[in-house]
Every structure is written in structure tokens, then in C-alpha cells.
Amino acid sequence: MKKQDNTAIERVQAMANRSRVNAWLTHIGEHDNAIRDSVLEDCATNPESRIYYLERHRTMGQHDKGRI
């Protein structure tokens, strides 16, 4: 696979991750743009934060159902 292909794949993955974190922020009722921007920037630059927030997205709704 060419480096250019990898870059395109990484961009698509980054966009998908951003969308997932945005969905979670909406789910928890976070509408403050400054906070949202801060979380998204943190996810873009900090792998540990990205993992944390993507896990929140993965499990969203489970708390409501009493499964966690």
C-alpha cells in the first residue's frame, strides 16, 4: 500500500473518530463549543484520551439500560 493510501485511510479514521466523540458529547448533553473543541483537540493529539472517549462512545446508552 502506498503512503498516500495510508494517509487517506488515516484521515477517514480520524473523521470517523471525531464523529463518534461528537455523538457521545451530544448524548451526554454537552453543547458548549469551547468544551467540545477542547475534547476533540485532545482526542486528535493524545492517544490515551482518544481511547477513553471512543470507549465512552462505544458504551453510550448501556448505562441507561442498566448493563454497566
mmCIF file of the N, C-alpha and C atoms, coordinates in Angstrom:
data_MODEL
# 
_entry.id   MODEL 
# 
loop_
_atom_site.group_PDB 
_atom_site.id 
_atom_site.type_symbol 
_atom_site.label_atom_id 
_atom_site.label_alt_id 
_atom_site.label_comp_id 
_atom_site.label_asym_id 
_atom_site.label_entity_id 
_atom_site.label_seq_id 
_atom_site.pdbx_PDB_ins_code 
_atom_site.Cartn_x 
_atom_site.Cartn_y 
_atom_site.Cartn_z 
_atom_site.occupancy 
_atom_site.B_iso_or_equiv 
_atom_site.pdbx_formal_charge 
_atom_site.auth_seq_id 
_atom_site.auth_comp_id 
_atom_site.auth_asym_id 
_atom_site.auth_atom_id 
_atom_site.pdbx_PDB_model_num 
ATOM 1   N N  . MET A 1 1  ? 0.838   -1.166 0.000  1.00 0.00 ? 1  MET A N  1 
ATOM 2   C CA . MET A 1 1  ? 0.000   0.000  0.000  1.00 0.00 ? 1  MET A CA 1 
ATOM 3   C C  . MET A 1 1  ? 0.892   1.242  0.000  1.00 0.00 ? 1  MET A C  1 
ATOM 4   N N  . LYS A 1 2  ? 0.543   2.224  -0.809 1.00 0.00 ? 2  LYS A N  1 
ATOM 5   C CA . LYS A 1 2  ? 1.327   3.448  -0.899 1.00 0.00 ? 2  LYS A CA 1 
ATOM 6   C C  . LYS A 1 2  ? 1.097   4.335  0.317  1.00 0.00 ? 2  LYS A C  1 
ATOM 7   N N  . LYS A 1 3  ? 2.101   5.163  0.624  1.00 0.00 ? 3  LYS A N  1 
ATOM 8   C CA . LYS A 1 3  ? 1.986   6.097  1.741  1.00 0.00 ? 3  LYS A CA 1 
ATOM 9   C C  . LYS A 1 3  ? 0.766   6.999  1.567  1.00 0.00 ? 3  LYS A C  1 
ATOM 10  N N  . GLN A 1 4  ? 0.494   7.407  0.346  1.00 0.00 ? 4  GLN A N  1 
ATOM 11  C CA . GLN A 1 4  ? -0.655  8.264  0.078  1.00 0.00 ? 4  GLN A CA 1 
ATOM 12  C C  . GLN A 1 4  ? -1.956  7.562  0.484  1.00 0.00 ? 4  GLN A C  1 
ATOM 13  N N  . ASP A 1 5  ? -2.046  6.270  0.226  1.00 0.00 ? 5  ASP A N  1 
ATOM 14  C CA . ASP A 1 5  ? -3.225  5.498  0.619  1.00 0.00 ? 5  ASP A CA 1 
ATOM 15  C C  . ASP A 1 5  ? -3.361  5.448  2.134  1.00 0.00 ? 5  ASP A C  1 
ATOM 16  N N  . ASN A 1 6  ? -2.236  5.260  2.823  1.00 0.00 ? 6  ASN A N  1 
ATOM 17  C CA . ASN A 1 6  ? -2.256  5.233  4.288  1.00 0.00 ? 6  ASN A CA 1 
ATOM 18  C C  . ASN A 1 6  ? -2.743  6.559  4.847  1.00 0.00 ? 6  ASN A C  1 
ATOM 19  N N  . THR A 1 7  ? -2.290  7.651  4.264  1.00 0.00 ? 7  THR A N  1 
ATOM 20  C CA . THR A 1 7  ? -2.699  8.975  4.718  1.00 0.00 ? 7  THR A CA 1 
ATOM 21  C C  . THR A 1 7  ? -4.201  9.153  4.538  1.00 0.00 ? 7  THR A C  1 
ATOM 22  N N  . ALA A 1 8  ? -4.729  8.718  3.419  1.00 0.00 ? 8  ALA A N  1 
ATOM 23  C CA . ALA A 1 8  ? -6.168  8.817  3.177  1.00 0.00 ? 8  ALA A CA 1 
ATOM 24  C C  . ALA A 1 8  ? -6.940  7.982  4.189  1.00 0.00 ? 8  ALA A C  1 
ATOM 25  N N  . ILE A 1 9  ? -6.472  6.790  4.466  1.00 0.00 ? 9  ILE A N  1 
ATOM 26  C CA . ILE A 1 9  ? -7.117  5.914  5.446  1.00 0.00 ? 9  ILE A CA 1 
ATOM 27  C C  . ILE A 1 9  ? -7.084  6.559  6.830  1.00 0.00 ? 9  ILE A C  1 
ATOM 28  N N  . GLU A 1 10 ? -5.946  7.135  7.188  1.00 0.00 ? 10 GLU A N  1 
ATOM 29  C CA . GLU A 1 10 ? -5.820  7.796  8.493  1.00 0.00 ? 10 GLU A CA 1 
ATOM 30  C C  . GLU A 1 10 ? -6.774  8.980  8.596  1.00 0.00 ? 10 GLU A C  1 
ATOM 31  N N  . ARG A 1 11 ? -6.944  9.726  7.509  1.00 0.00 ? 11 ARG A N  1 
ATOM 32  C CA . ARG A 1 11 ? -7.882  10.861 7.520  1.00 0.00 ? 11 ARG A CA 1 
ATOM 33  C C  . ARG A 1 11 ? -9.316  10.381 7.711  1.00 0.00 ? 11 ARG A C  1 
ATOM 34  N N  . VAL A 1 12 ? -9.680  9.335  7.023  1.00 0.00 ? 12 VAL A N  1 
ATOM 35  C CA . VAL A 1 12 ? -11.033 8.792  7.159  1.00 0.00 ? 12 VAL A CA 1 
ATOM 36  C C  . VAL A 1 12 ? -11.253 8.299  8.589  1.00 0.00 ? 12 VAL A C  1 
ATOM 37  N N  . GLN A 1 13 ? -10.269 7.601  9.144  1.00 0.00 ? 13 GLN A N  1 
ATOM 38  C CA . GLN A 1 13 ? -10.389 7.110  10.523 1.00 0.00 ? 13 GLN A CA 1 
ATOM 39  C C  . GLN A 1 13 ? -10.500 8.274  11.505 1.00 0.00 ? 13 GLN A C  1 
ATOM 40  N N  . ALA A 1 14 ? -9.715  9.320  11.303 1.00 0.00 ? 14 ALA A N  1 
ATOM 41  C CA . ALA A 1 14 ? -9.775  10.488 12.183 1.00 0.00 ? 14 ALA A CA 1 
ATOM 42  C C  . ALA A 1 14 ? -11.157 11.144 12.113 1.00 0.00 ? 14 ALA A C  1 
ATOM 43  N N  . MET A 1 15 ? -11.723 11.240 10.913 1.00 0.00 ? 15 MET A N  1 
ATOM 44  C CA . MET A 1 15 ? -13.058 11.813 10.756 1.00 0.00 ? 15 MET A CA 1 
ATOM 45  C C  . MET A 1 15 ? -14.109 10.945 11.452 1.00 0.00 ? 15 MET A C  1 
ATOM 46  N N  . ALA A 1 16 ? -13.980 9.637  11.337 1.00 0.00 ? 16 ALA A N  1 
ATOM 47  C CA . ALA A 1 16 ? -14.921 8.717  11.996 1.00 0.00 ? 16 ALA A CA 1 
ATOM 48  C C  . ALA A 1 16 ? -14.811 8.843  13.518 1.00 0.00 ? 16 ALA A C  1 
ATOM 49  N N  . ASN A 1 17 ? -13.587 8.919  14.023 1.00 0.00 ? 17 ASN A N  1 
ATOM 50  C CA . ASN A 1 17 ? -13.384 9.075  15.463 1.00 0.00 ? 17 ASN A CA 1 
ATOM 51  C C  . ASN A 1 17 ? -13.988 10.386 15.952 1.00 0.00 ? 17 ASN A C  1 
ATOM 52  N N  . ARG A 1 18 ? -13.766 11.455 15.206 1.00 0.00 ? 18 ARG A N  1 
ATOM 53  C CA . ARG A 1 18 ? -14.313 12.768 15.564 1.00 0.00 ? 18 ARG A CA 1 
ATOM 54  C C  . ARG A 1 18 ? -15.842 12.700 15.614 1.00 0.00 ? 18 ARG A C  1 
ATOM 55  N N  . SER A 1 19 ? -16.426 12.037 14.648 1.00 0.00 ? 19 SER A N  1 
ATOM 56  C CA . SER A 1 19 ? -17.879 11.892 14.604 1.00 0.00 ? 19 SER A CA 1 
ATOM 57  C C  . SER A 1 19 ? -18.385 11.113 15.810 1.00 0.00 ? 19 SER A C  1 
ATOM 58  N N  . ARG A 1 20 ? -17.686 10.056 16.172 1.00 0.00 ? 20 ARG A N  1 
ATOM 59  C CA . ARG A 1 20 ? -18.086 9.242  17.332 1.00 0.00 ? 20 ARG A CA 1 
ATOM 60  C C  . ARG A 1 20 ? -18.012 10.047 18.624 1.00 0.00 ? 20 ARG A C  1 
ATOM 61  N N  . VAL A 1 21 ? -16.926 10.800 18.801 1.00 0.00 ? 21 VAL A N  1 
ATOM 62  C CA . VAL A 1 21 ? -16.774 11.605 20.019 1.00 0.00 ? 21 VAL A CA 1 
ATOM 63  C C  . VAL A 1 21 ? -17.837 12.699 20.041 1.00 0.00 ? 21 VAL A C  1 
ATOM 64  N N  . ASN A 1 22 ? -18.111 13.333 18.903 1.00 0.00 ? 22 ASN A N  1 
ATOM 65  C CA . ASN A 1 22 ? -19.177 14.328 18.835 1.00 0.00 ? 22 ASN A CA 1 
ATOM 66  C C  . ASN A 1 22 ? -20.522 13.730 19.216 1.00 0.00 ? 22 ASN A C  1 
ATOM 67  N N  . ALA A 1 23 ? -20.794 12.514 18.749 1.00 0.00 ? 23 ALA A N  1 
ATOM 68  C CA . ALA A 1 23 ? -22.053 11.848 19.086 1.00 0.00 ? 23 ALA A CA 1 
ATOM 69  C C  . ALA A 1 23 ? -22.147 11.622 20.589 1.00 0.00 ? 23 ALA A C  1 
ATOM 70  N N  . TRP A 1 24 ? -21.050 11.208 21.202 1.00 0.00 ? 24 TRP A N  1 
ATOM 71  C CA . TRP A 1 24 ? -21.058 10.985 22.645 1.00 0.00 ? 24 TRP A CA 1 
ATOM 72  C C  . TRP A 1 24 ? -21.268 12.300 23.394 1.00 0.00 ? 24 TRP A C  1 
ATOM 73  N N  . LEU A 1 25 ? -20.599 13.359 22.952 1.00 0.00 ? 25 LEU A N  1 
ATOM 74  C CA . LEU A 1 25 ? -20.773 14.661 23.607 1.00 0.00 ? 25 LEU A CA 1 
ATOM 75  C C  . LEU A 1 25 ? -22.233 15.112 23.532 1.00 0.00 ? 25 LEU A C  1 
ATOM 76  N N  . THR A 1 26 ? -22.861 14.898 22.408 1.00 0.00 ? 26 THR A N  1 
ATOM 77  C CA . THR A 1 26 ? -24.280 15.230 22.272 1.00 0.00 ? 26 THR A CA 1 
ATOM 78  C C  . THR A 1 26 ? -25.110 14.353 23.200 1.00 0.00 ? 26 THR A C  1 
ATOM 79  N N  . HIS A 1 27 ? -24.783 13.082 23.257 1.00 0.00 ? 27 HIS A N  1 
ATOM 80  C CA . HIS A 1 27 ? -25.510 12.125 24.103 1.00 0.00 ? 27 HIS A CA 1 
ATOM 81  C C  . HIS A 1 27 ? -25.495 12.552 25.571 1.00 0.00 ? 27 HIS A C  1 
ATOM 82  N N  . ILE A 1 28 ? -24.383 13.078 26.039 1.00 0.00 ? 28 ILE A N  1 
ATOM 83  C CA . ILE A 1 28 ? -24.295 13.483 27.447 1.00 0.00 ? 28 ILE A CA 1 
ATOM 84  C C  . ILE A 1 28 ? -24.791 14.910 27.666 1.00 0.00 ? 28 ILE A C  1 
ATOM 85  N N  . GLY A 1 29 ? -25.220 15.576 26.587 1.00 0.00 ? 29 GLY A N  1 
ATOM 86  C CA . GLY A 1 29 ? -25.775 16.918 26.723 1.00 0.00 ? 29 GLY A CA 1 
ATOM 87  C C  . GLY A 1 29 ? -24.749 18.029 26.749 1.00 0.00 ? 29 GLY A C  1 
ATOM 88  N N  . GLU A 1 30 ? -23.562 17.764 26.246 1.00 0.00 ? 30 GLU A N  1 
ATOM 89  C CA . GLU A 1 30 ? -22.509 18.795 26.213 1.00 0.00 ? 30 GLU A CA 1 
ATOM 90  C C  . GLU A 1 30 ? -22.667 19.610 24.933 1.00 0.00 ? 30 GLU A C  1 
ATOM 91  N N  . HIS A 1 31 ? -23.074 20.870 25.089 1.00 0.00 ? 31 HIS A N  1 
ATOM 92  C CA . HIS A 1 31 ? -23.299 21.730 23.931 1.00 0.00 ? 31 HIS A CA 1 
ATOM 93  C C  . HIS A 1 31 ? -22.366 22.936 23.897 1.00 0.00 ? 31 HIS A C  1 
ATOM 94  N N  . ASP A 1 32 ? -21.533 23.096 24.912 1.00 0.00 ? 32 ASP A N  1 
ATOM 95  C CA . ASP A 1 32 ? -20.586 24.216 24.957 1.00 0.00 ? 32 ASP A CA 1 
ATOM 96  C C  . ASP A 1 32 ? -19.499 23.989 23.910 1.00 0.00 ? 32 ASP A C  1 
ATOM 97  N N  . ASN A 1 33 ? -19.450 24.846 22.908 1.00 0.00 ? 33 ASN A N  1 
ATOM 98  C CA . ASN A 1 33 ? -18.499 24.656 21.809 1.00 0.00 ? 33 ASN A CA 1 
ATOM 99  C C  . ASN A 1 33 ? -17.045 24.682 22.263 1.00 0.00 ? 33 ASN A C  1 
ATOM 100 N N  . ALA A 1 34 ? -16.727 25.485 23.261 1.00 0.00 ? 34 ALA A N  1 
ATOM 101 C CA . ALA A 1 34 ? -15.342 25.541 23.746 1.00 0.00 ? 34 ALA A CA 1 
ATOM 102 C C  . ALA A 1 34 ? -14.934 24.193 24.356 1.00 0.00 ? 34 ALA A C  1 
ATOM 103 N N  . ILE A 1 35 ? -15.823 23.607 25.118 1.00 0.00 ? 35 ILE A N  1 
ATOM 104 C CA . ILE A 1 35 ? -15.529 22.302 25.727 1.00 0.00 ? 35 ILE A CA 1 
ATOM 105 C C  . ILE A 1 35 ? -15.447 21.230 24.650 1.00 0.00 ? 35 ILE A C  1 
ATOM 106 N N  . ARG A 1 36 ? -16.381 21.251 23.719 1.00 0.00 ? 36 ARG A N  1 
ATOM 107 C CA . ARG A 1 36 ? -16.371 20.266 22.630 1.00 0.00 ? 36 ARG A CA 1 
ATOM 108 C C  . ARG A 1 36 ? -15.070 20.365 21.842 1.00 0.00 ? 36 ARG A C  1 
ATOM 109 N N  . ASP A 1 37 ? -14.680 21.597 21.492 1.00 0.00 ? 37 ASP A N  1 
ATOM 110 C CA . ASP A 1 37 ? -13.434 21.798 20.743 1.00 0.00 ? 37 ASP A CA 1 
ATOM 111 C C  . ASP A 1 37 ? -12.227 21.298 21.528 1.00 0.00 ? 37 ASP A C  1 
ATOM 112 N N  . SER A 1 38 ? -12.223 21.547 22.832 1.00 0.00 ? 38 SER A N  1 
ATOM 113 C CA . SER A 1 38 ? -11.111 21.105 23.673 1.00 0.00 ? 38 SER A CA 1 
ATOM 114 C C  . SER A 1 38 ? -11.021 19.579 23.700 1.00 0.00 ? 38 SER A C  1 
ATOM 115 N N  . VAL A 1 39 ? -12.162 18.911 23.851 1.00 0.00 ? 39 VAL A N  1 
ATOM 116 C CA . VAL A 1 39 ? -12.179 17.442 23.872 1.00 0.00 ? 39 VAL A CA 1 
ATOM 117 C C  . VAL A 1 39 ? -11.710 16.893 22.524 1.00 0.00 ? 39 VAL A C  1 
ATOM 118 N N  . LEU A 1 40 ? -12.219 17.455 21.435 1.00 0.00 ? 40 LEU A N  1 
ATOM 119 C CA . LEU A 1 40 ? -11.844 16.967 20.104 1.00 0.00 ? 40 LEU A CA 1 
ATOM 120 C C  . LEU A 1 40 ? -10.362 17.193 19.818 1.00 0.00 ? 40 LEU A C  1 
ATOM 121 N N  . GLU A 1 41 ? -9.831  18.328 20.240 1.00 0.00 ? 41 GLU A N  1 
ATOM 122 C CA . GLU A 1 41 ? -8.405  18.589 20.056 1.00 0.00 ? 41 GLU A CA 1 
ATOM 123 C C  . GLU A 1 41 ? -7.574  17.612 20.885 1.00 0.00 ? 41 GLU A C  1 
ATOM 124 N N  . ASP A 1 42 ? -8.013  17.365 22.108 1.00 0.00 ? 42 ASP A N  1 
ATOM 125 C CA . ASP A 1 42 ? -7.323  16.404 22.969 1.00 0.00 ? 42 ASP A CA 1 
ATOM 126 C C  . ASP A 1 42 ? -7.314  15.014 22.322 1.00 0.00 ? 42 ASP A C  1 
ATOM 127 N N  . CYS A 1 43 ? -8.438  14.620 21.761 1.00 0.00 ? 43 CYS A N  1 
ATOM 128 C CA . CYS A 1 43 ? -8.520  13.319 21.088 1.00 0.00 ? 43 CYS A CA 1 
ATOM 129 C C  . CYS A 1 43 ? -7.604  13.247 19.872 1.00 0.00 ? 43 CYS A C  1 
ATOM 130 N N  . ALA A 1 44 ? -7.466  14.360 19.179 1.00 0.00 ? 44 ALA A N  1 
ATOM 131 C CA . ALA A 1 44 ? -6.638  14.386 17.970 1.00 0.00 ? 44 ALA A CA 1 
ATOM 132 C C  . ALA A 1 44 ? -5.150  14.299 18.289 1.00 0.00 ? 44 ALA A C  1 
ATOM 133 N N  . THR A 1 45 ? -4.767  14.728 19.491 1.00 0.00 ? 45 THR A N  1 
ATOM 134 C CA . THR A 1 45 ? -3.344  14.807 19.809 1.00 0.00 ? 45 THR A CA 1 
ATOM 135 C C  . THR A 1 45 ? -2.883  13.846 20.903 1.00 0.00 ? 45 THR A C  1 
ATOM 136 N N  . ASN A 1 46 ? -3.827  13.238 21.615 1.00 0.00 ? 46 ASN A N  1 
ATOM 137 C CA . ASN A 1 46 ? -3.473  12.384 22.747 1.00 0.00 ? 46 ASN A CA 1 
ATOM 138 C C  . ASN A 1 46 ? -4.137  11.012 22.583 1.00 0.00 ? 46 ASN A C  1 
ATOM 139 N N  . PRO A 1 47 ? -3.361  9.996  22.239 1.00 0.00 ? 47 PRO A N  1 
ATOM 140 C CA . PRO A 1 47 ? -3.939  8.662  22.019 1.00 0.00 ? 47 PRO A CA 1 
ATOM 141 C C  . PRO A 1 47 ? -4.702  8.112  23.227 1.00 0.00 ? 47 PRO A C  1 
ATOM 142 N N  . GLU A 1 48 ? -4.238  8.386  24.434 1.00 0.00 ? 48 GLU A N  1 
ATOM 143 C CA . GLU A 1 48 ? -4.935  7.887  25.629 1.00 0.00 ? 48 GLU A CA 1 
ATOM 144 C C  . GLU A 1 48 ? -6.310  8.528  25.768 1.00 0.00 ? 48 GLU A C  1 
ATOM 145 N N  . SER A 1 49 ? -6.387  9.820  25.500 1.00 0.00 ? 49 SER A N  1 
ATOM 146 C CA . SER A 1 49 ? -7.683  10.500 25.543 1.00 0.00 ? 49 SER A CA 1 
ATOM 147 C C  . SER A 1 49 ? -8.605  9.973  24.463 1.00 0.00 ? 49 SER A C  1 
ATOM 148 N N  . ARG A 1 50 ? -8.060  9.760  23.278 1.00 0.00 ? 50 ARG A N  1 
ATOM 149 C CA . ARG A 1 50 ? -8.864  9.239  22.167 1.00 0.00 ? 50 ARG A CA 1 
ATOM 150 C C  . ARG A 1 50 ? -9.469  7.890  22.544 1.00 0.00 ? 50 ARG A C  1 
ATOM 151 N N  . ILE A 1 51 ? -8.663  7.006  23.125 1.00 0.00 ? 51 ILE A N  1 
ATOM 152 C CA . ILE A 1 51 ? -9.156  5.693  23.558 1.00 0.00 ? 51 ILE A CA 1 
ATOM 153 C C  . ILE A 1 51 ? -10.262 5.857  24.594 1.00 0.00 ? 51 ILE A C  1 
ATOM 154 N N  . TYR A 1 52 ? -10.050 6.736  25.561 1.00 0.00 ? 52 TYR A N  1 
ATOM 155 C CA . TYR A 1 52 ? -11.035 6.971  26.614 1.00 0.00 ? 52 TYR A CA 1 
ATOM 156 C C  . TYR A 1 52 ? -12.367 7.414  26.019 1.00 0.00 ? 52 TYR A C  1 
ATOM 157 N N  . TYR A 1 53 ? -12.352 8.437  25.172 1.00 0.00 ? 53 TYR A N  1 
ATOM 158 C CA . TYR A 1 53 ? -13.598 8.973  24.630 1.00 0.00 ? 53 TYR A CA 1 
ATOM 159 C C  . TYR A 1 53 ? -14.263 8.018  23.644 1.00 0.00 ? 53 TYR A C  1 
ATOM 160 N N  . LEU A 1 54 ? -13.483 7.290  22.877 1.00 0.00 ? 54 LEU A N  1 
ATOM 161 C CA . LEU A 1 54 ? -14.083 6.306  21.979 1.00 0.00 ? 54 LEU A CA 1 
ATOM 162 C C  . LEU A 1 54 ? -14.741 5.175  22.766 1.00 0.00 ? 54 LEU A C  1 
ATOM 163 N N  . GLU A 1 55 ? -14.181 4.840  23.909 1.00 0.00 ? 55 GLU A N  1 
ATOM 164 C CA . GLU A 1 55 ? -14.805 3.830  24.775 1.00 0.00 ? 55 GLU A CA 1 
ATOM 165 C C  . GLU A 1 55 ? -16.116 4.374  25.346 1.00 0.00 ? 55 GLU A C  1 
ATOM 166 N N  . ARG A 1 56 ? -16.145 5.658  25.695 1.00 0.00 ? 56 ARG A N  1 
ATOM 167 C CA . ARG A 1 56 ? -17.394 6.269  26.166 1.00 0.00 ? 56 ARG A CA 1 
ATOM 168 C C  . ARG A 1 56 ? -18.452 6.169  25.068 1.00 0.00 ? 56 ARG A C  1 
ATOM 169 N N  . HIS A 1 57 ? -18.042 6.435  23.828 1.00 0.00 ? 57 HIS A N  1 
ATOM 170 C CA . HIS A 1 57 ? -18.990 6.325  22.710 1.00 0.00 ? 57 HIS A CA 1 
ATOM 171 C C  . HIS A 1 57 ? -19.476 4.887  22.558 1.00 0.00 ? 57 HIS A C  1 
ATOM 172 N N  . ARG A 1 58 ? -18.548 3.945  22.645 1.00 0.00 ? 58 ARG A N  1 
ATOM 173 C CA . ARG A 1 58 ? -18.906 2.539  22.445 1.00 0.00 ? 58 ARG A CA 1 
ATOM 174 C C  . ARG A 1 58 ? -19.945 2.078  23.457 1.00 0.00 ? 58 ARG A C  1 
ATOM 175 N N  . THR A 1 59 ? -19.849 2.575  24.670 1.00 0.00 ? 59 THR A N  1 
ATOM 176 C CA . THR A 1 59 ? -20.746 2.114  25.729 1.00 0.00 ? 59 THR A CA 1 
ATOM 177 C C  . THR A 1 59 ? -21.923 3.050  25.971 1.00 0.00 ? 59 THR A C  1 
ATOM 178 N N  . MET A 1 60 ? -22.050 4.121  25.179 1.00 0.00 ? 60 MET A N  1 
ATOM 179 C CA . MET A 1 60 ? -23.149 5.051  25.450 1.00 0.00 ? 60 MET A CA 1 
ATOM 180 C C  . MET A 1 60 ? -24.492 4.352  25.290 1.00 0.00 ? 60 MET A C  1 
ATOM 181 N N  . GLY A 1 61 ? -25.371 4.675  26.175 1.00 0.00 ? 61 GLY A N  1 
ATOM 182 C CA . GLY A 1 61 ? -26.677 4.048  26.176 1.00 0.00 ? 61 GLY A CA 1 
ATOM 183 C C  . GLY A 1 61 ? -26.748 2.817  27.069 1.00 0.00 ? 61 GLY A C  1 
ATOM 184 N N  . GLN A 1 62 ? -25.625 2.168  27.302 1.00 0.00 ? 62 GLN A N  1 
ATOM 185 C CA . GLN A 1 62 ? -25.633 0.979  28.152 1.00 0.00 ? 62 GLN A CA 1 
ATOM 186 C C  . GLN A 1 62 ? -25.950 1.328  29.591 1.00 0.00 ? 62 GLN A C  1 
ATOM 187 N N  . HIS A 1 63 ? -25.503 2.504  30.048 1.00 0.00 ? 63 HIS A N  1 
ATOM 188 C CA . HIS A 1 63 ? -25.808 2.930  31.407 1.00 0.00 ? 63 HIS A CA 1 
ATOM 189 C C  . HIS A 1 63 ? -27.323 3.082  31.574 1.00 0.00 ? 63 HIS A C  1 
ATOM 190 N N  . ASP A 1 64 ? -27.956 3.620  30.534 1.00 0.00 ? 64 ASP A N  1 
ATOM 191 C CA . ASP A 1 64 ? -29.398 3.824  30.575 1.00 0.00 ? 64 ASP A CA 1 
ATOM 192 C C  . ASP A 1 64 ? -30.148 2.501  30.682 1.00 0.00 ? 64 ASP A C  1 
ATOM 193 N N  . LYS A 1 65 ? -29.565 1.449  30.179 1.00 0.00 ? 65 LYS A N  1 
ATOM 194 C CA . LYS A 1 65 ? -30.213 0.135  30.163 1.00 0.00 ? 65 LYS A CA 1 
ATOM 195 C C  . LYS A 1 65 ? -29.811 -0.702 31.380 1.00 0.00 ? 65 LYS A C  1 
ATOM 196 N N  . GLY A 1 66 ? -28.951 -0.161 32.241 1.00 0.00 ? 66 GLY A N  1 
ATOM 197 C CA . GLY A 1 66 ? -28.551 -0.867 33.436 1.00 0.00 ? 66 GLY A CA 1 
ATOM 198 C C  . GLY A 1 66 ? -27.597 -2.019 33.195 1.00 0.00 ? 66 GLY A C  1 
ATOM 199 N N  . ARG A 1 67 ? -26.896 -2.017 32.058 1.00 0.00 ? 67 ARG A N  1 
ATOM 200 C CA . ARG A 1 67 ? -25.990 -3.123 31.748 1.00 0.00 ? 67 ARG A CA 1 
ATOM 201 C C  . ARG A 1 67 ? -24.576 -2.884 32.255 1.00 0.00 ? 67 ARG A C  1 
ATOM 202 N N  . ILE A 1 68 ? -24.283 -1.671 32.685 1.00 0.00 ? 68 ILE A N  1 
ATOM 203 C CA . ILE A 1 68 ? -22.928 -1.406 33.202 1.00 0.00 ? 68 ILE A CA 1 
ATOM 204 C C  . ILE A 1 68 ? -23.034 -1.034 34.659 1.00 0.00 ? 68 ILE A C  1 
# 
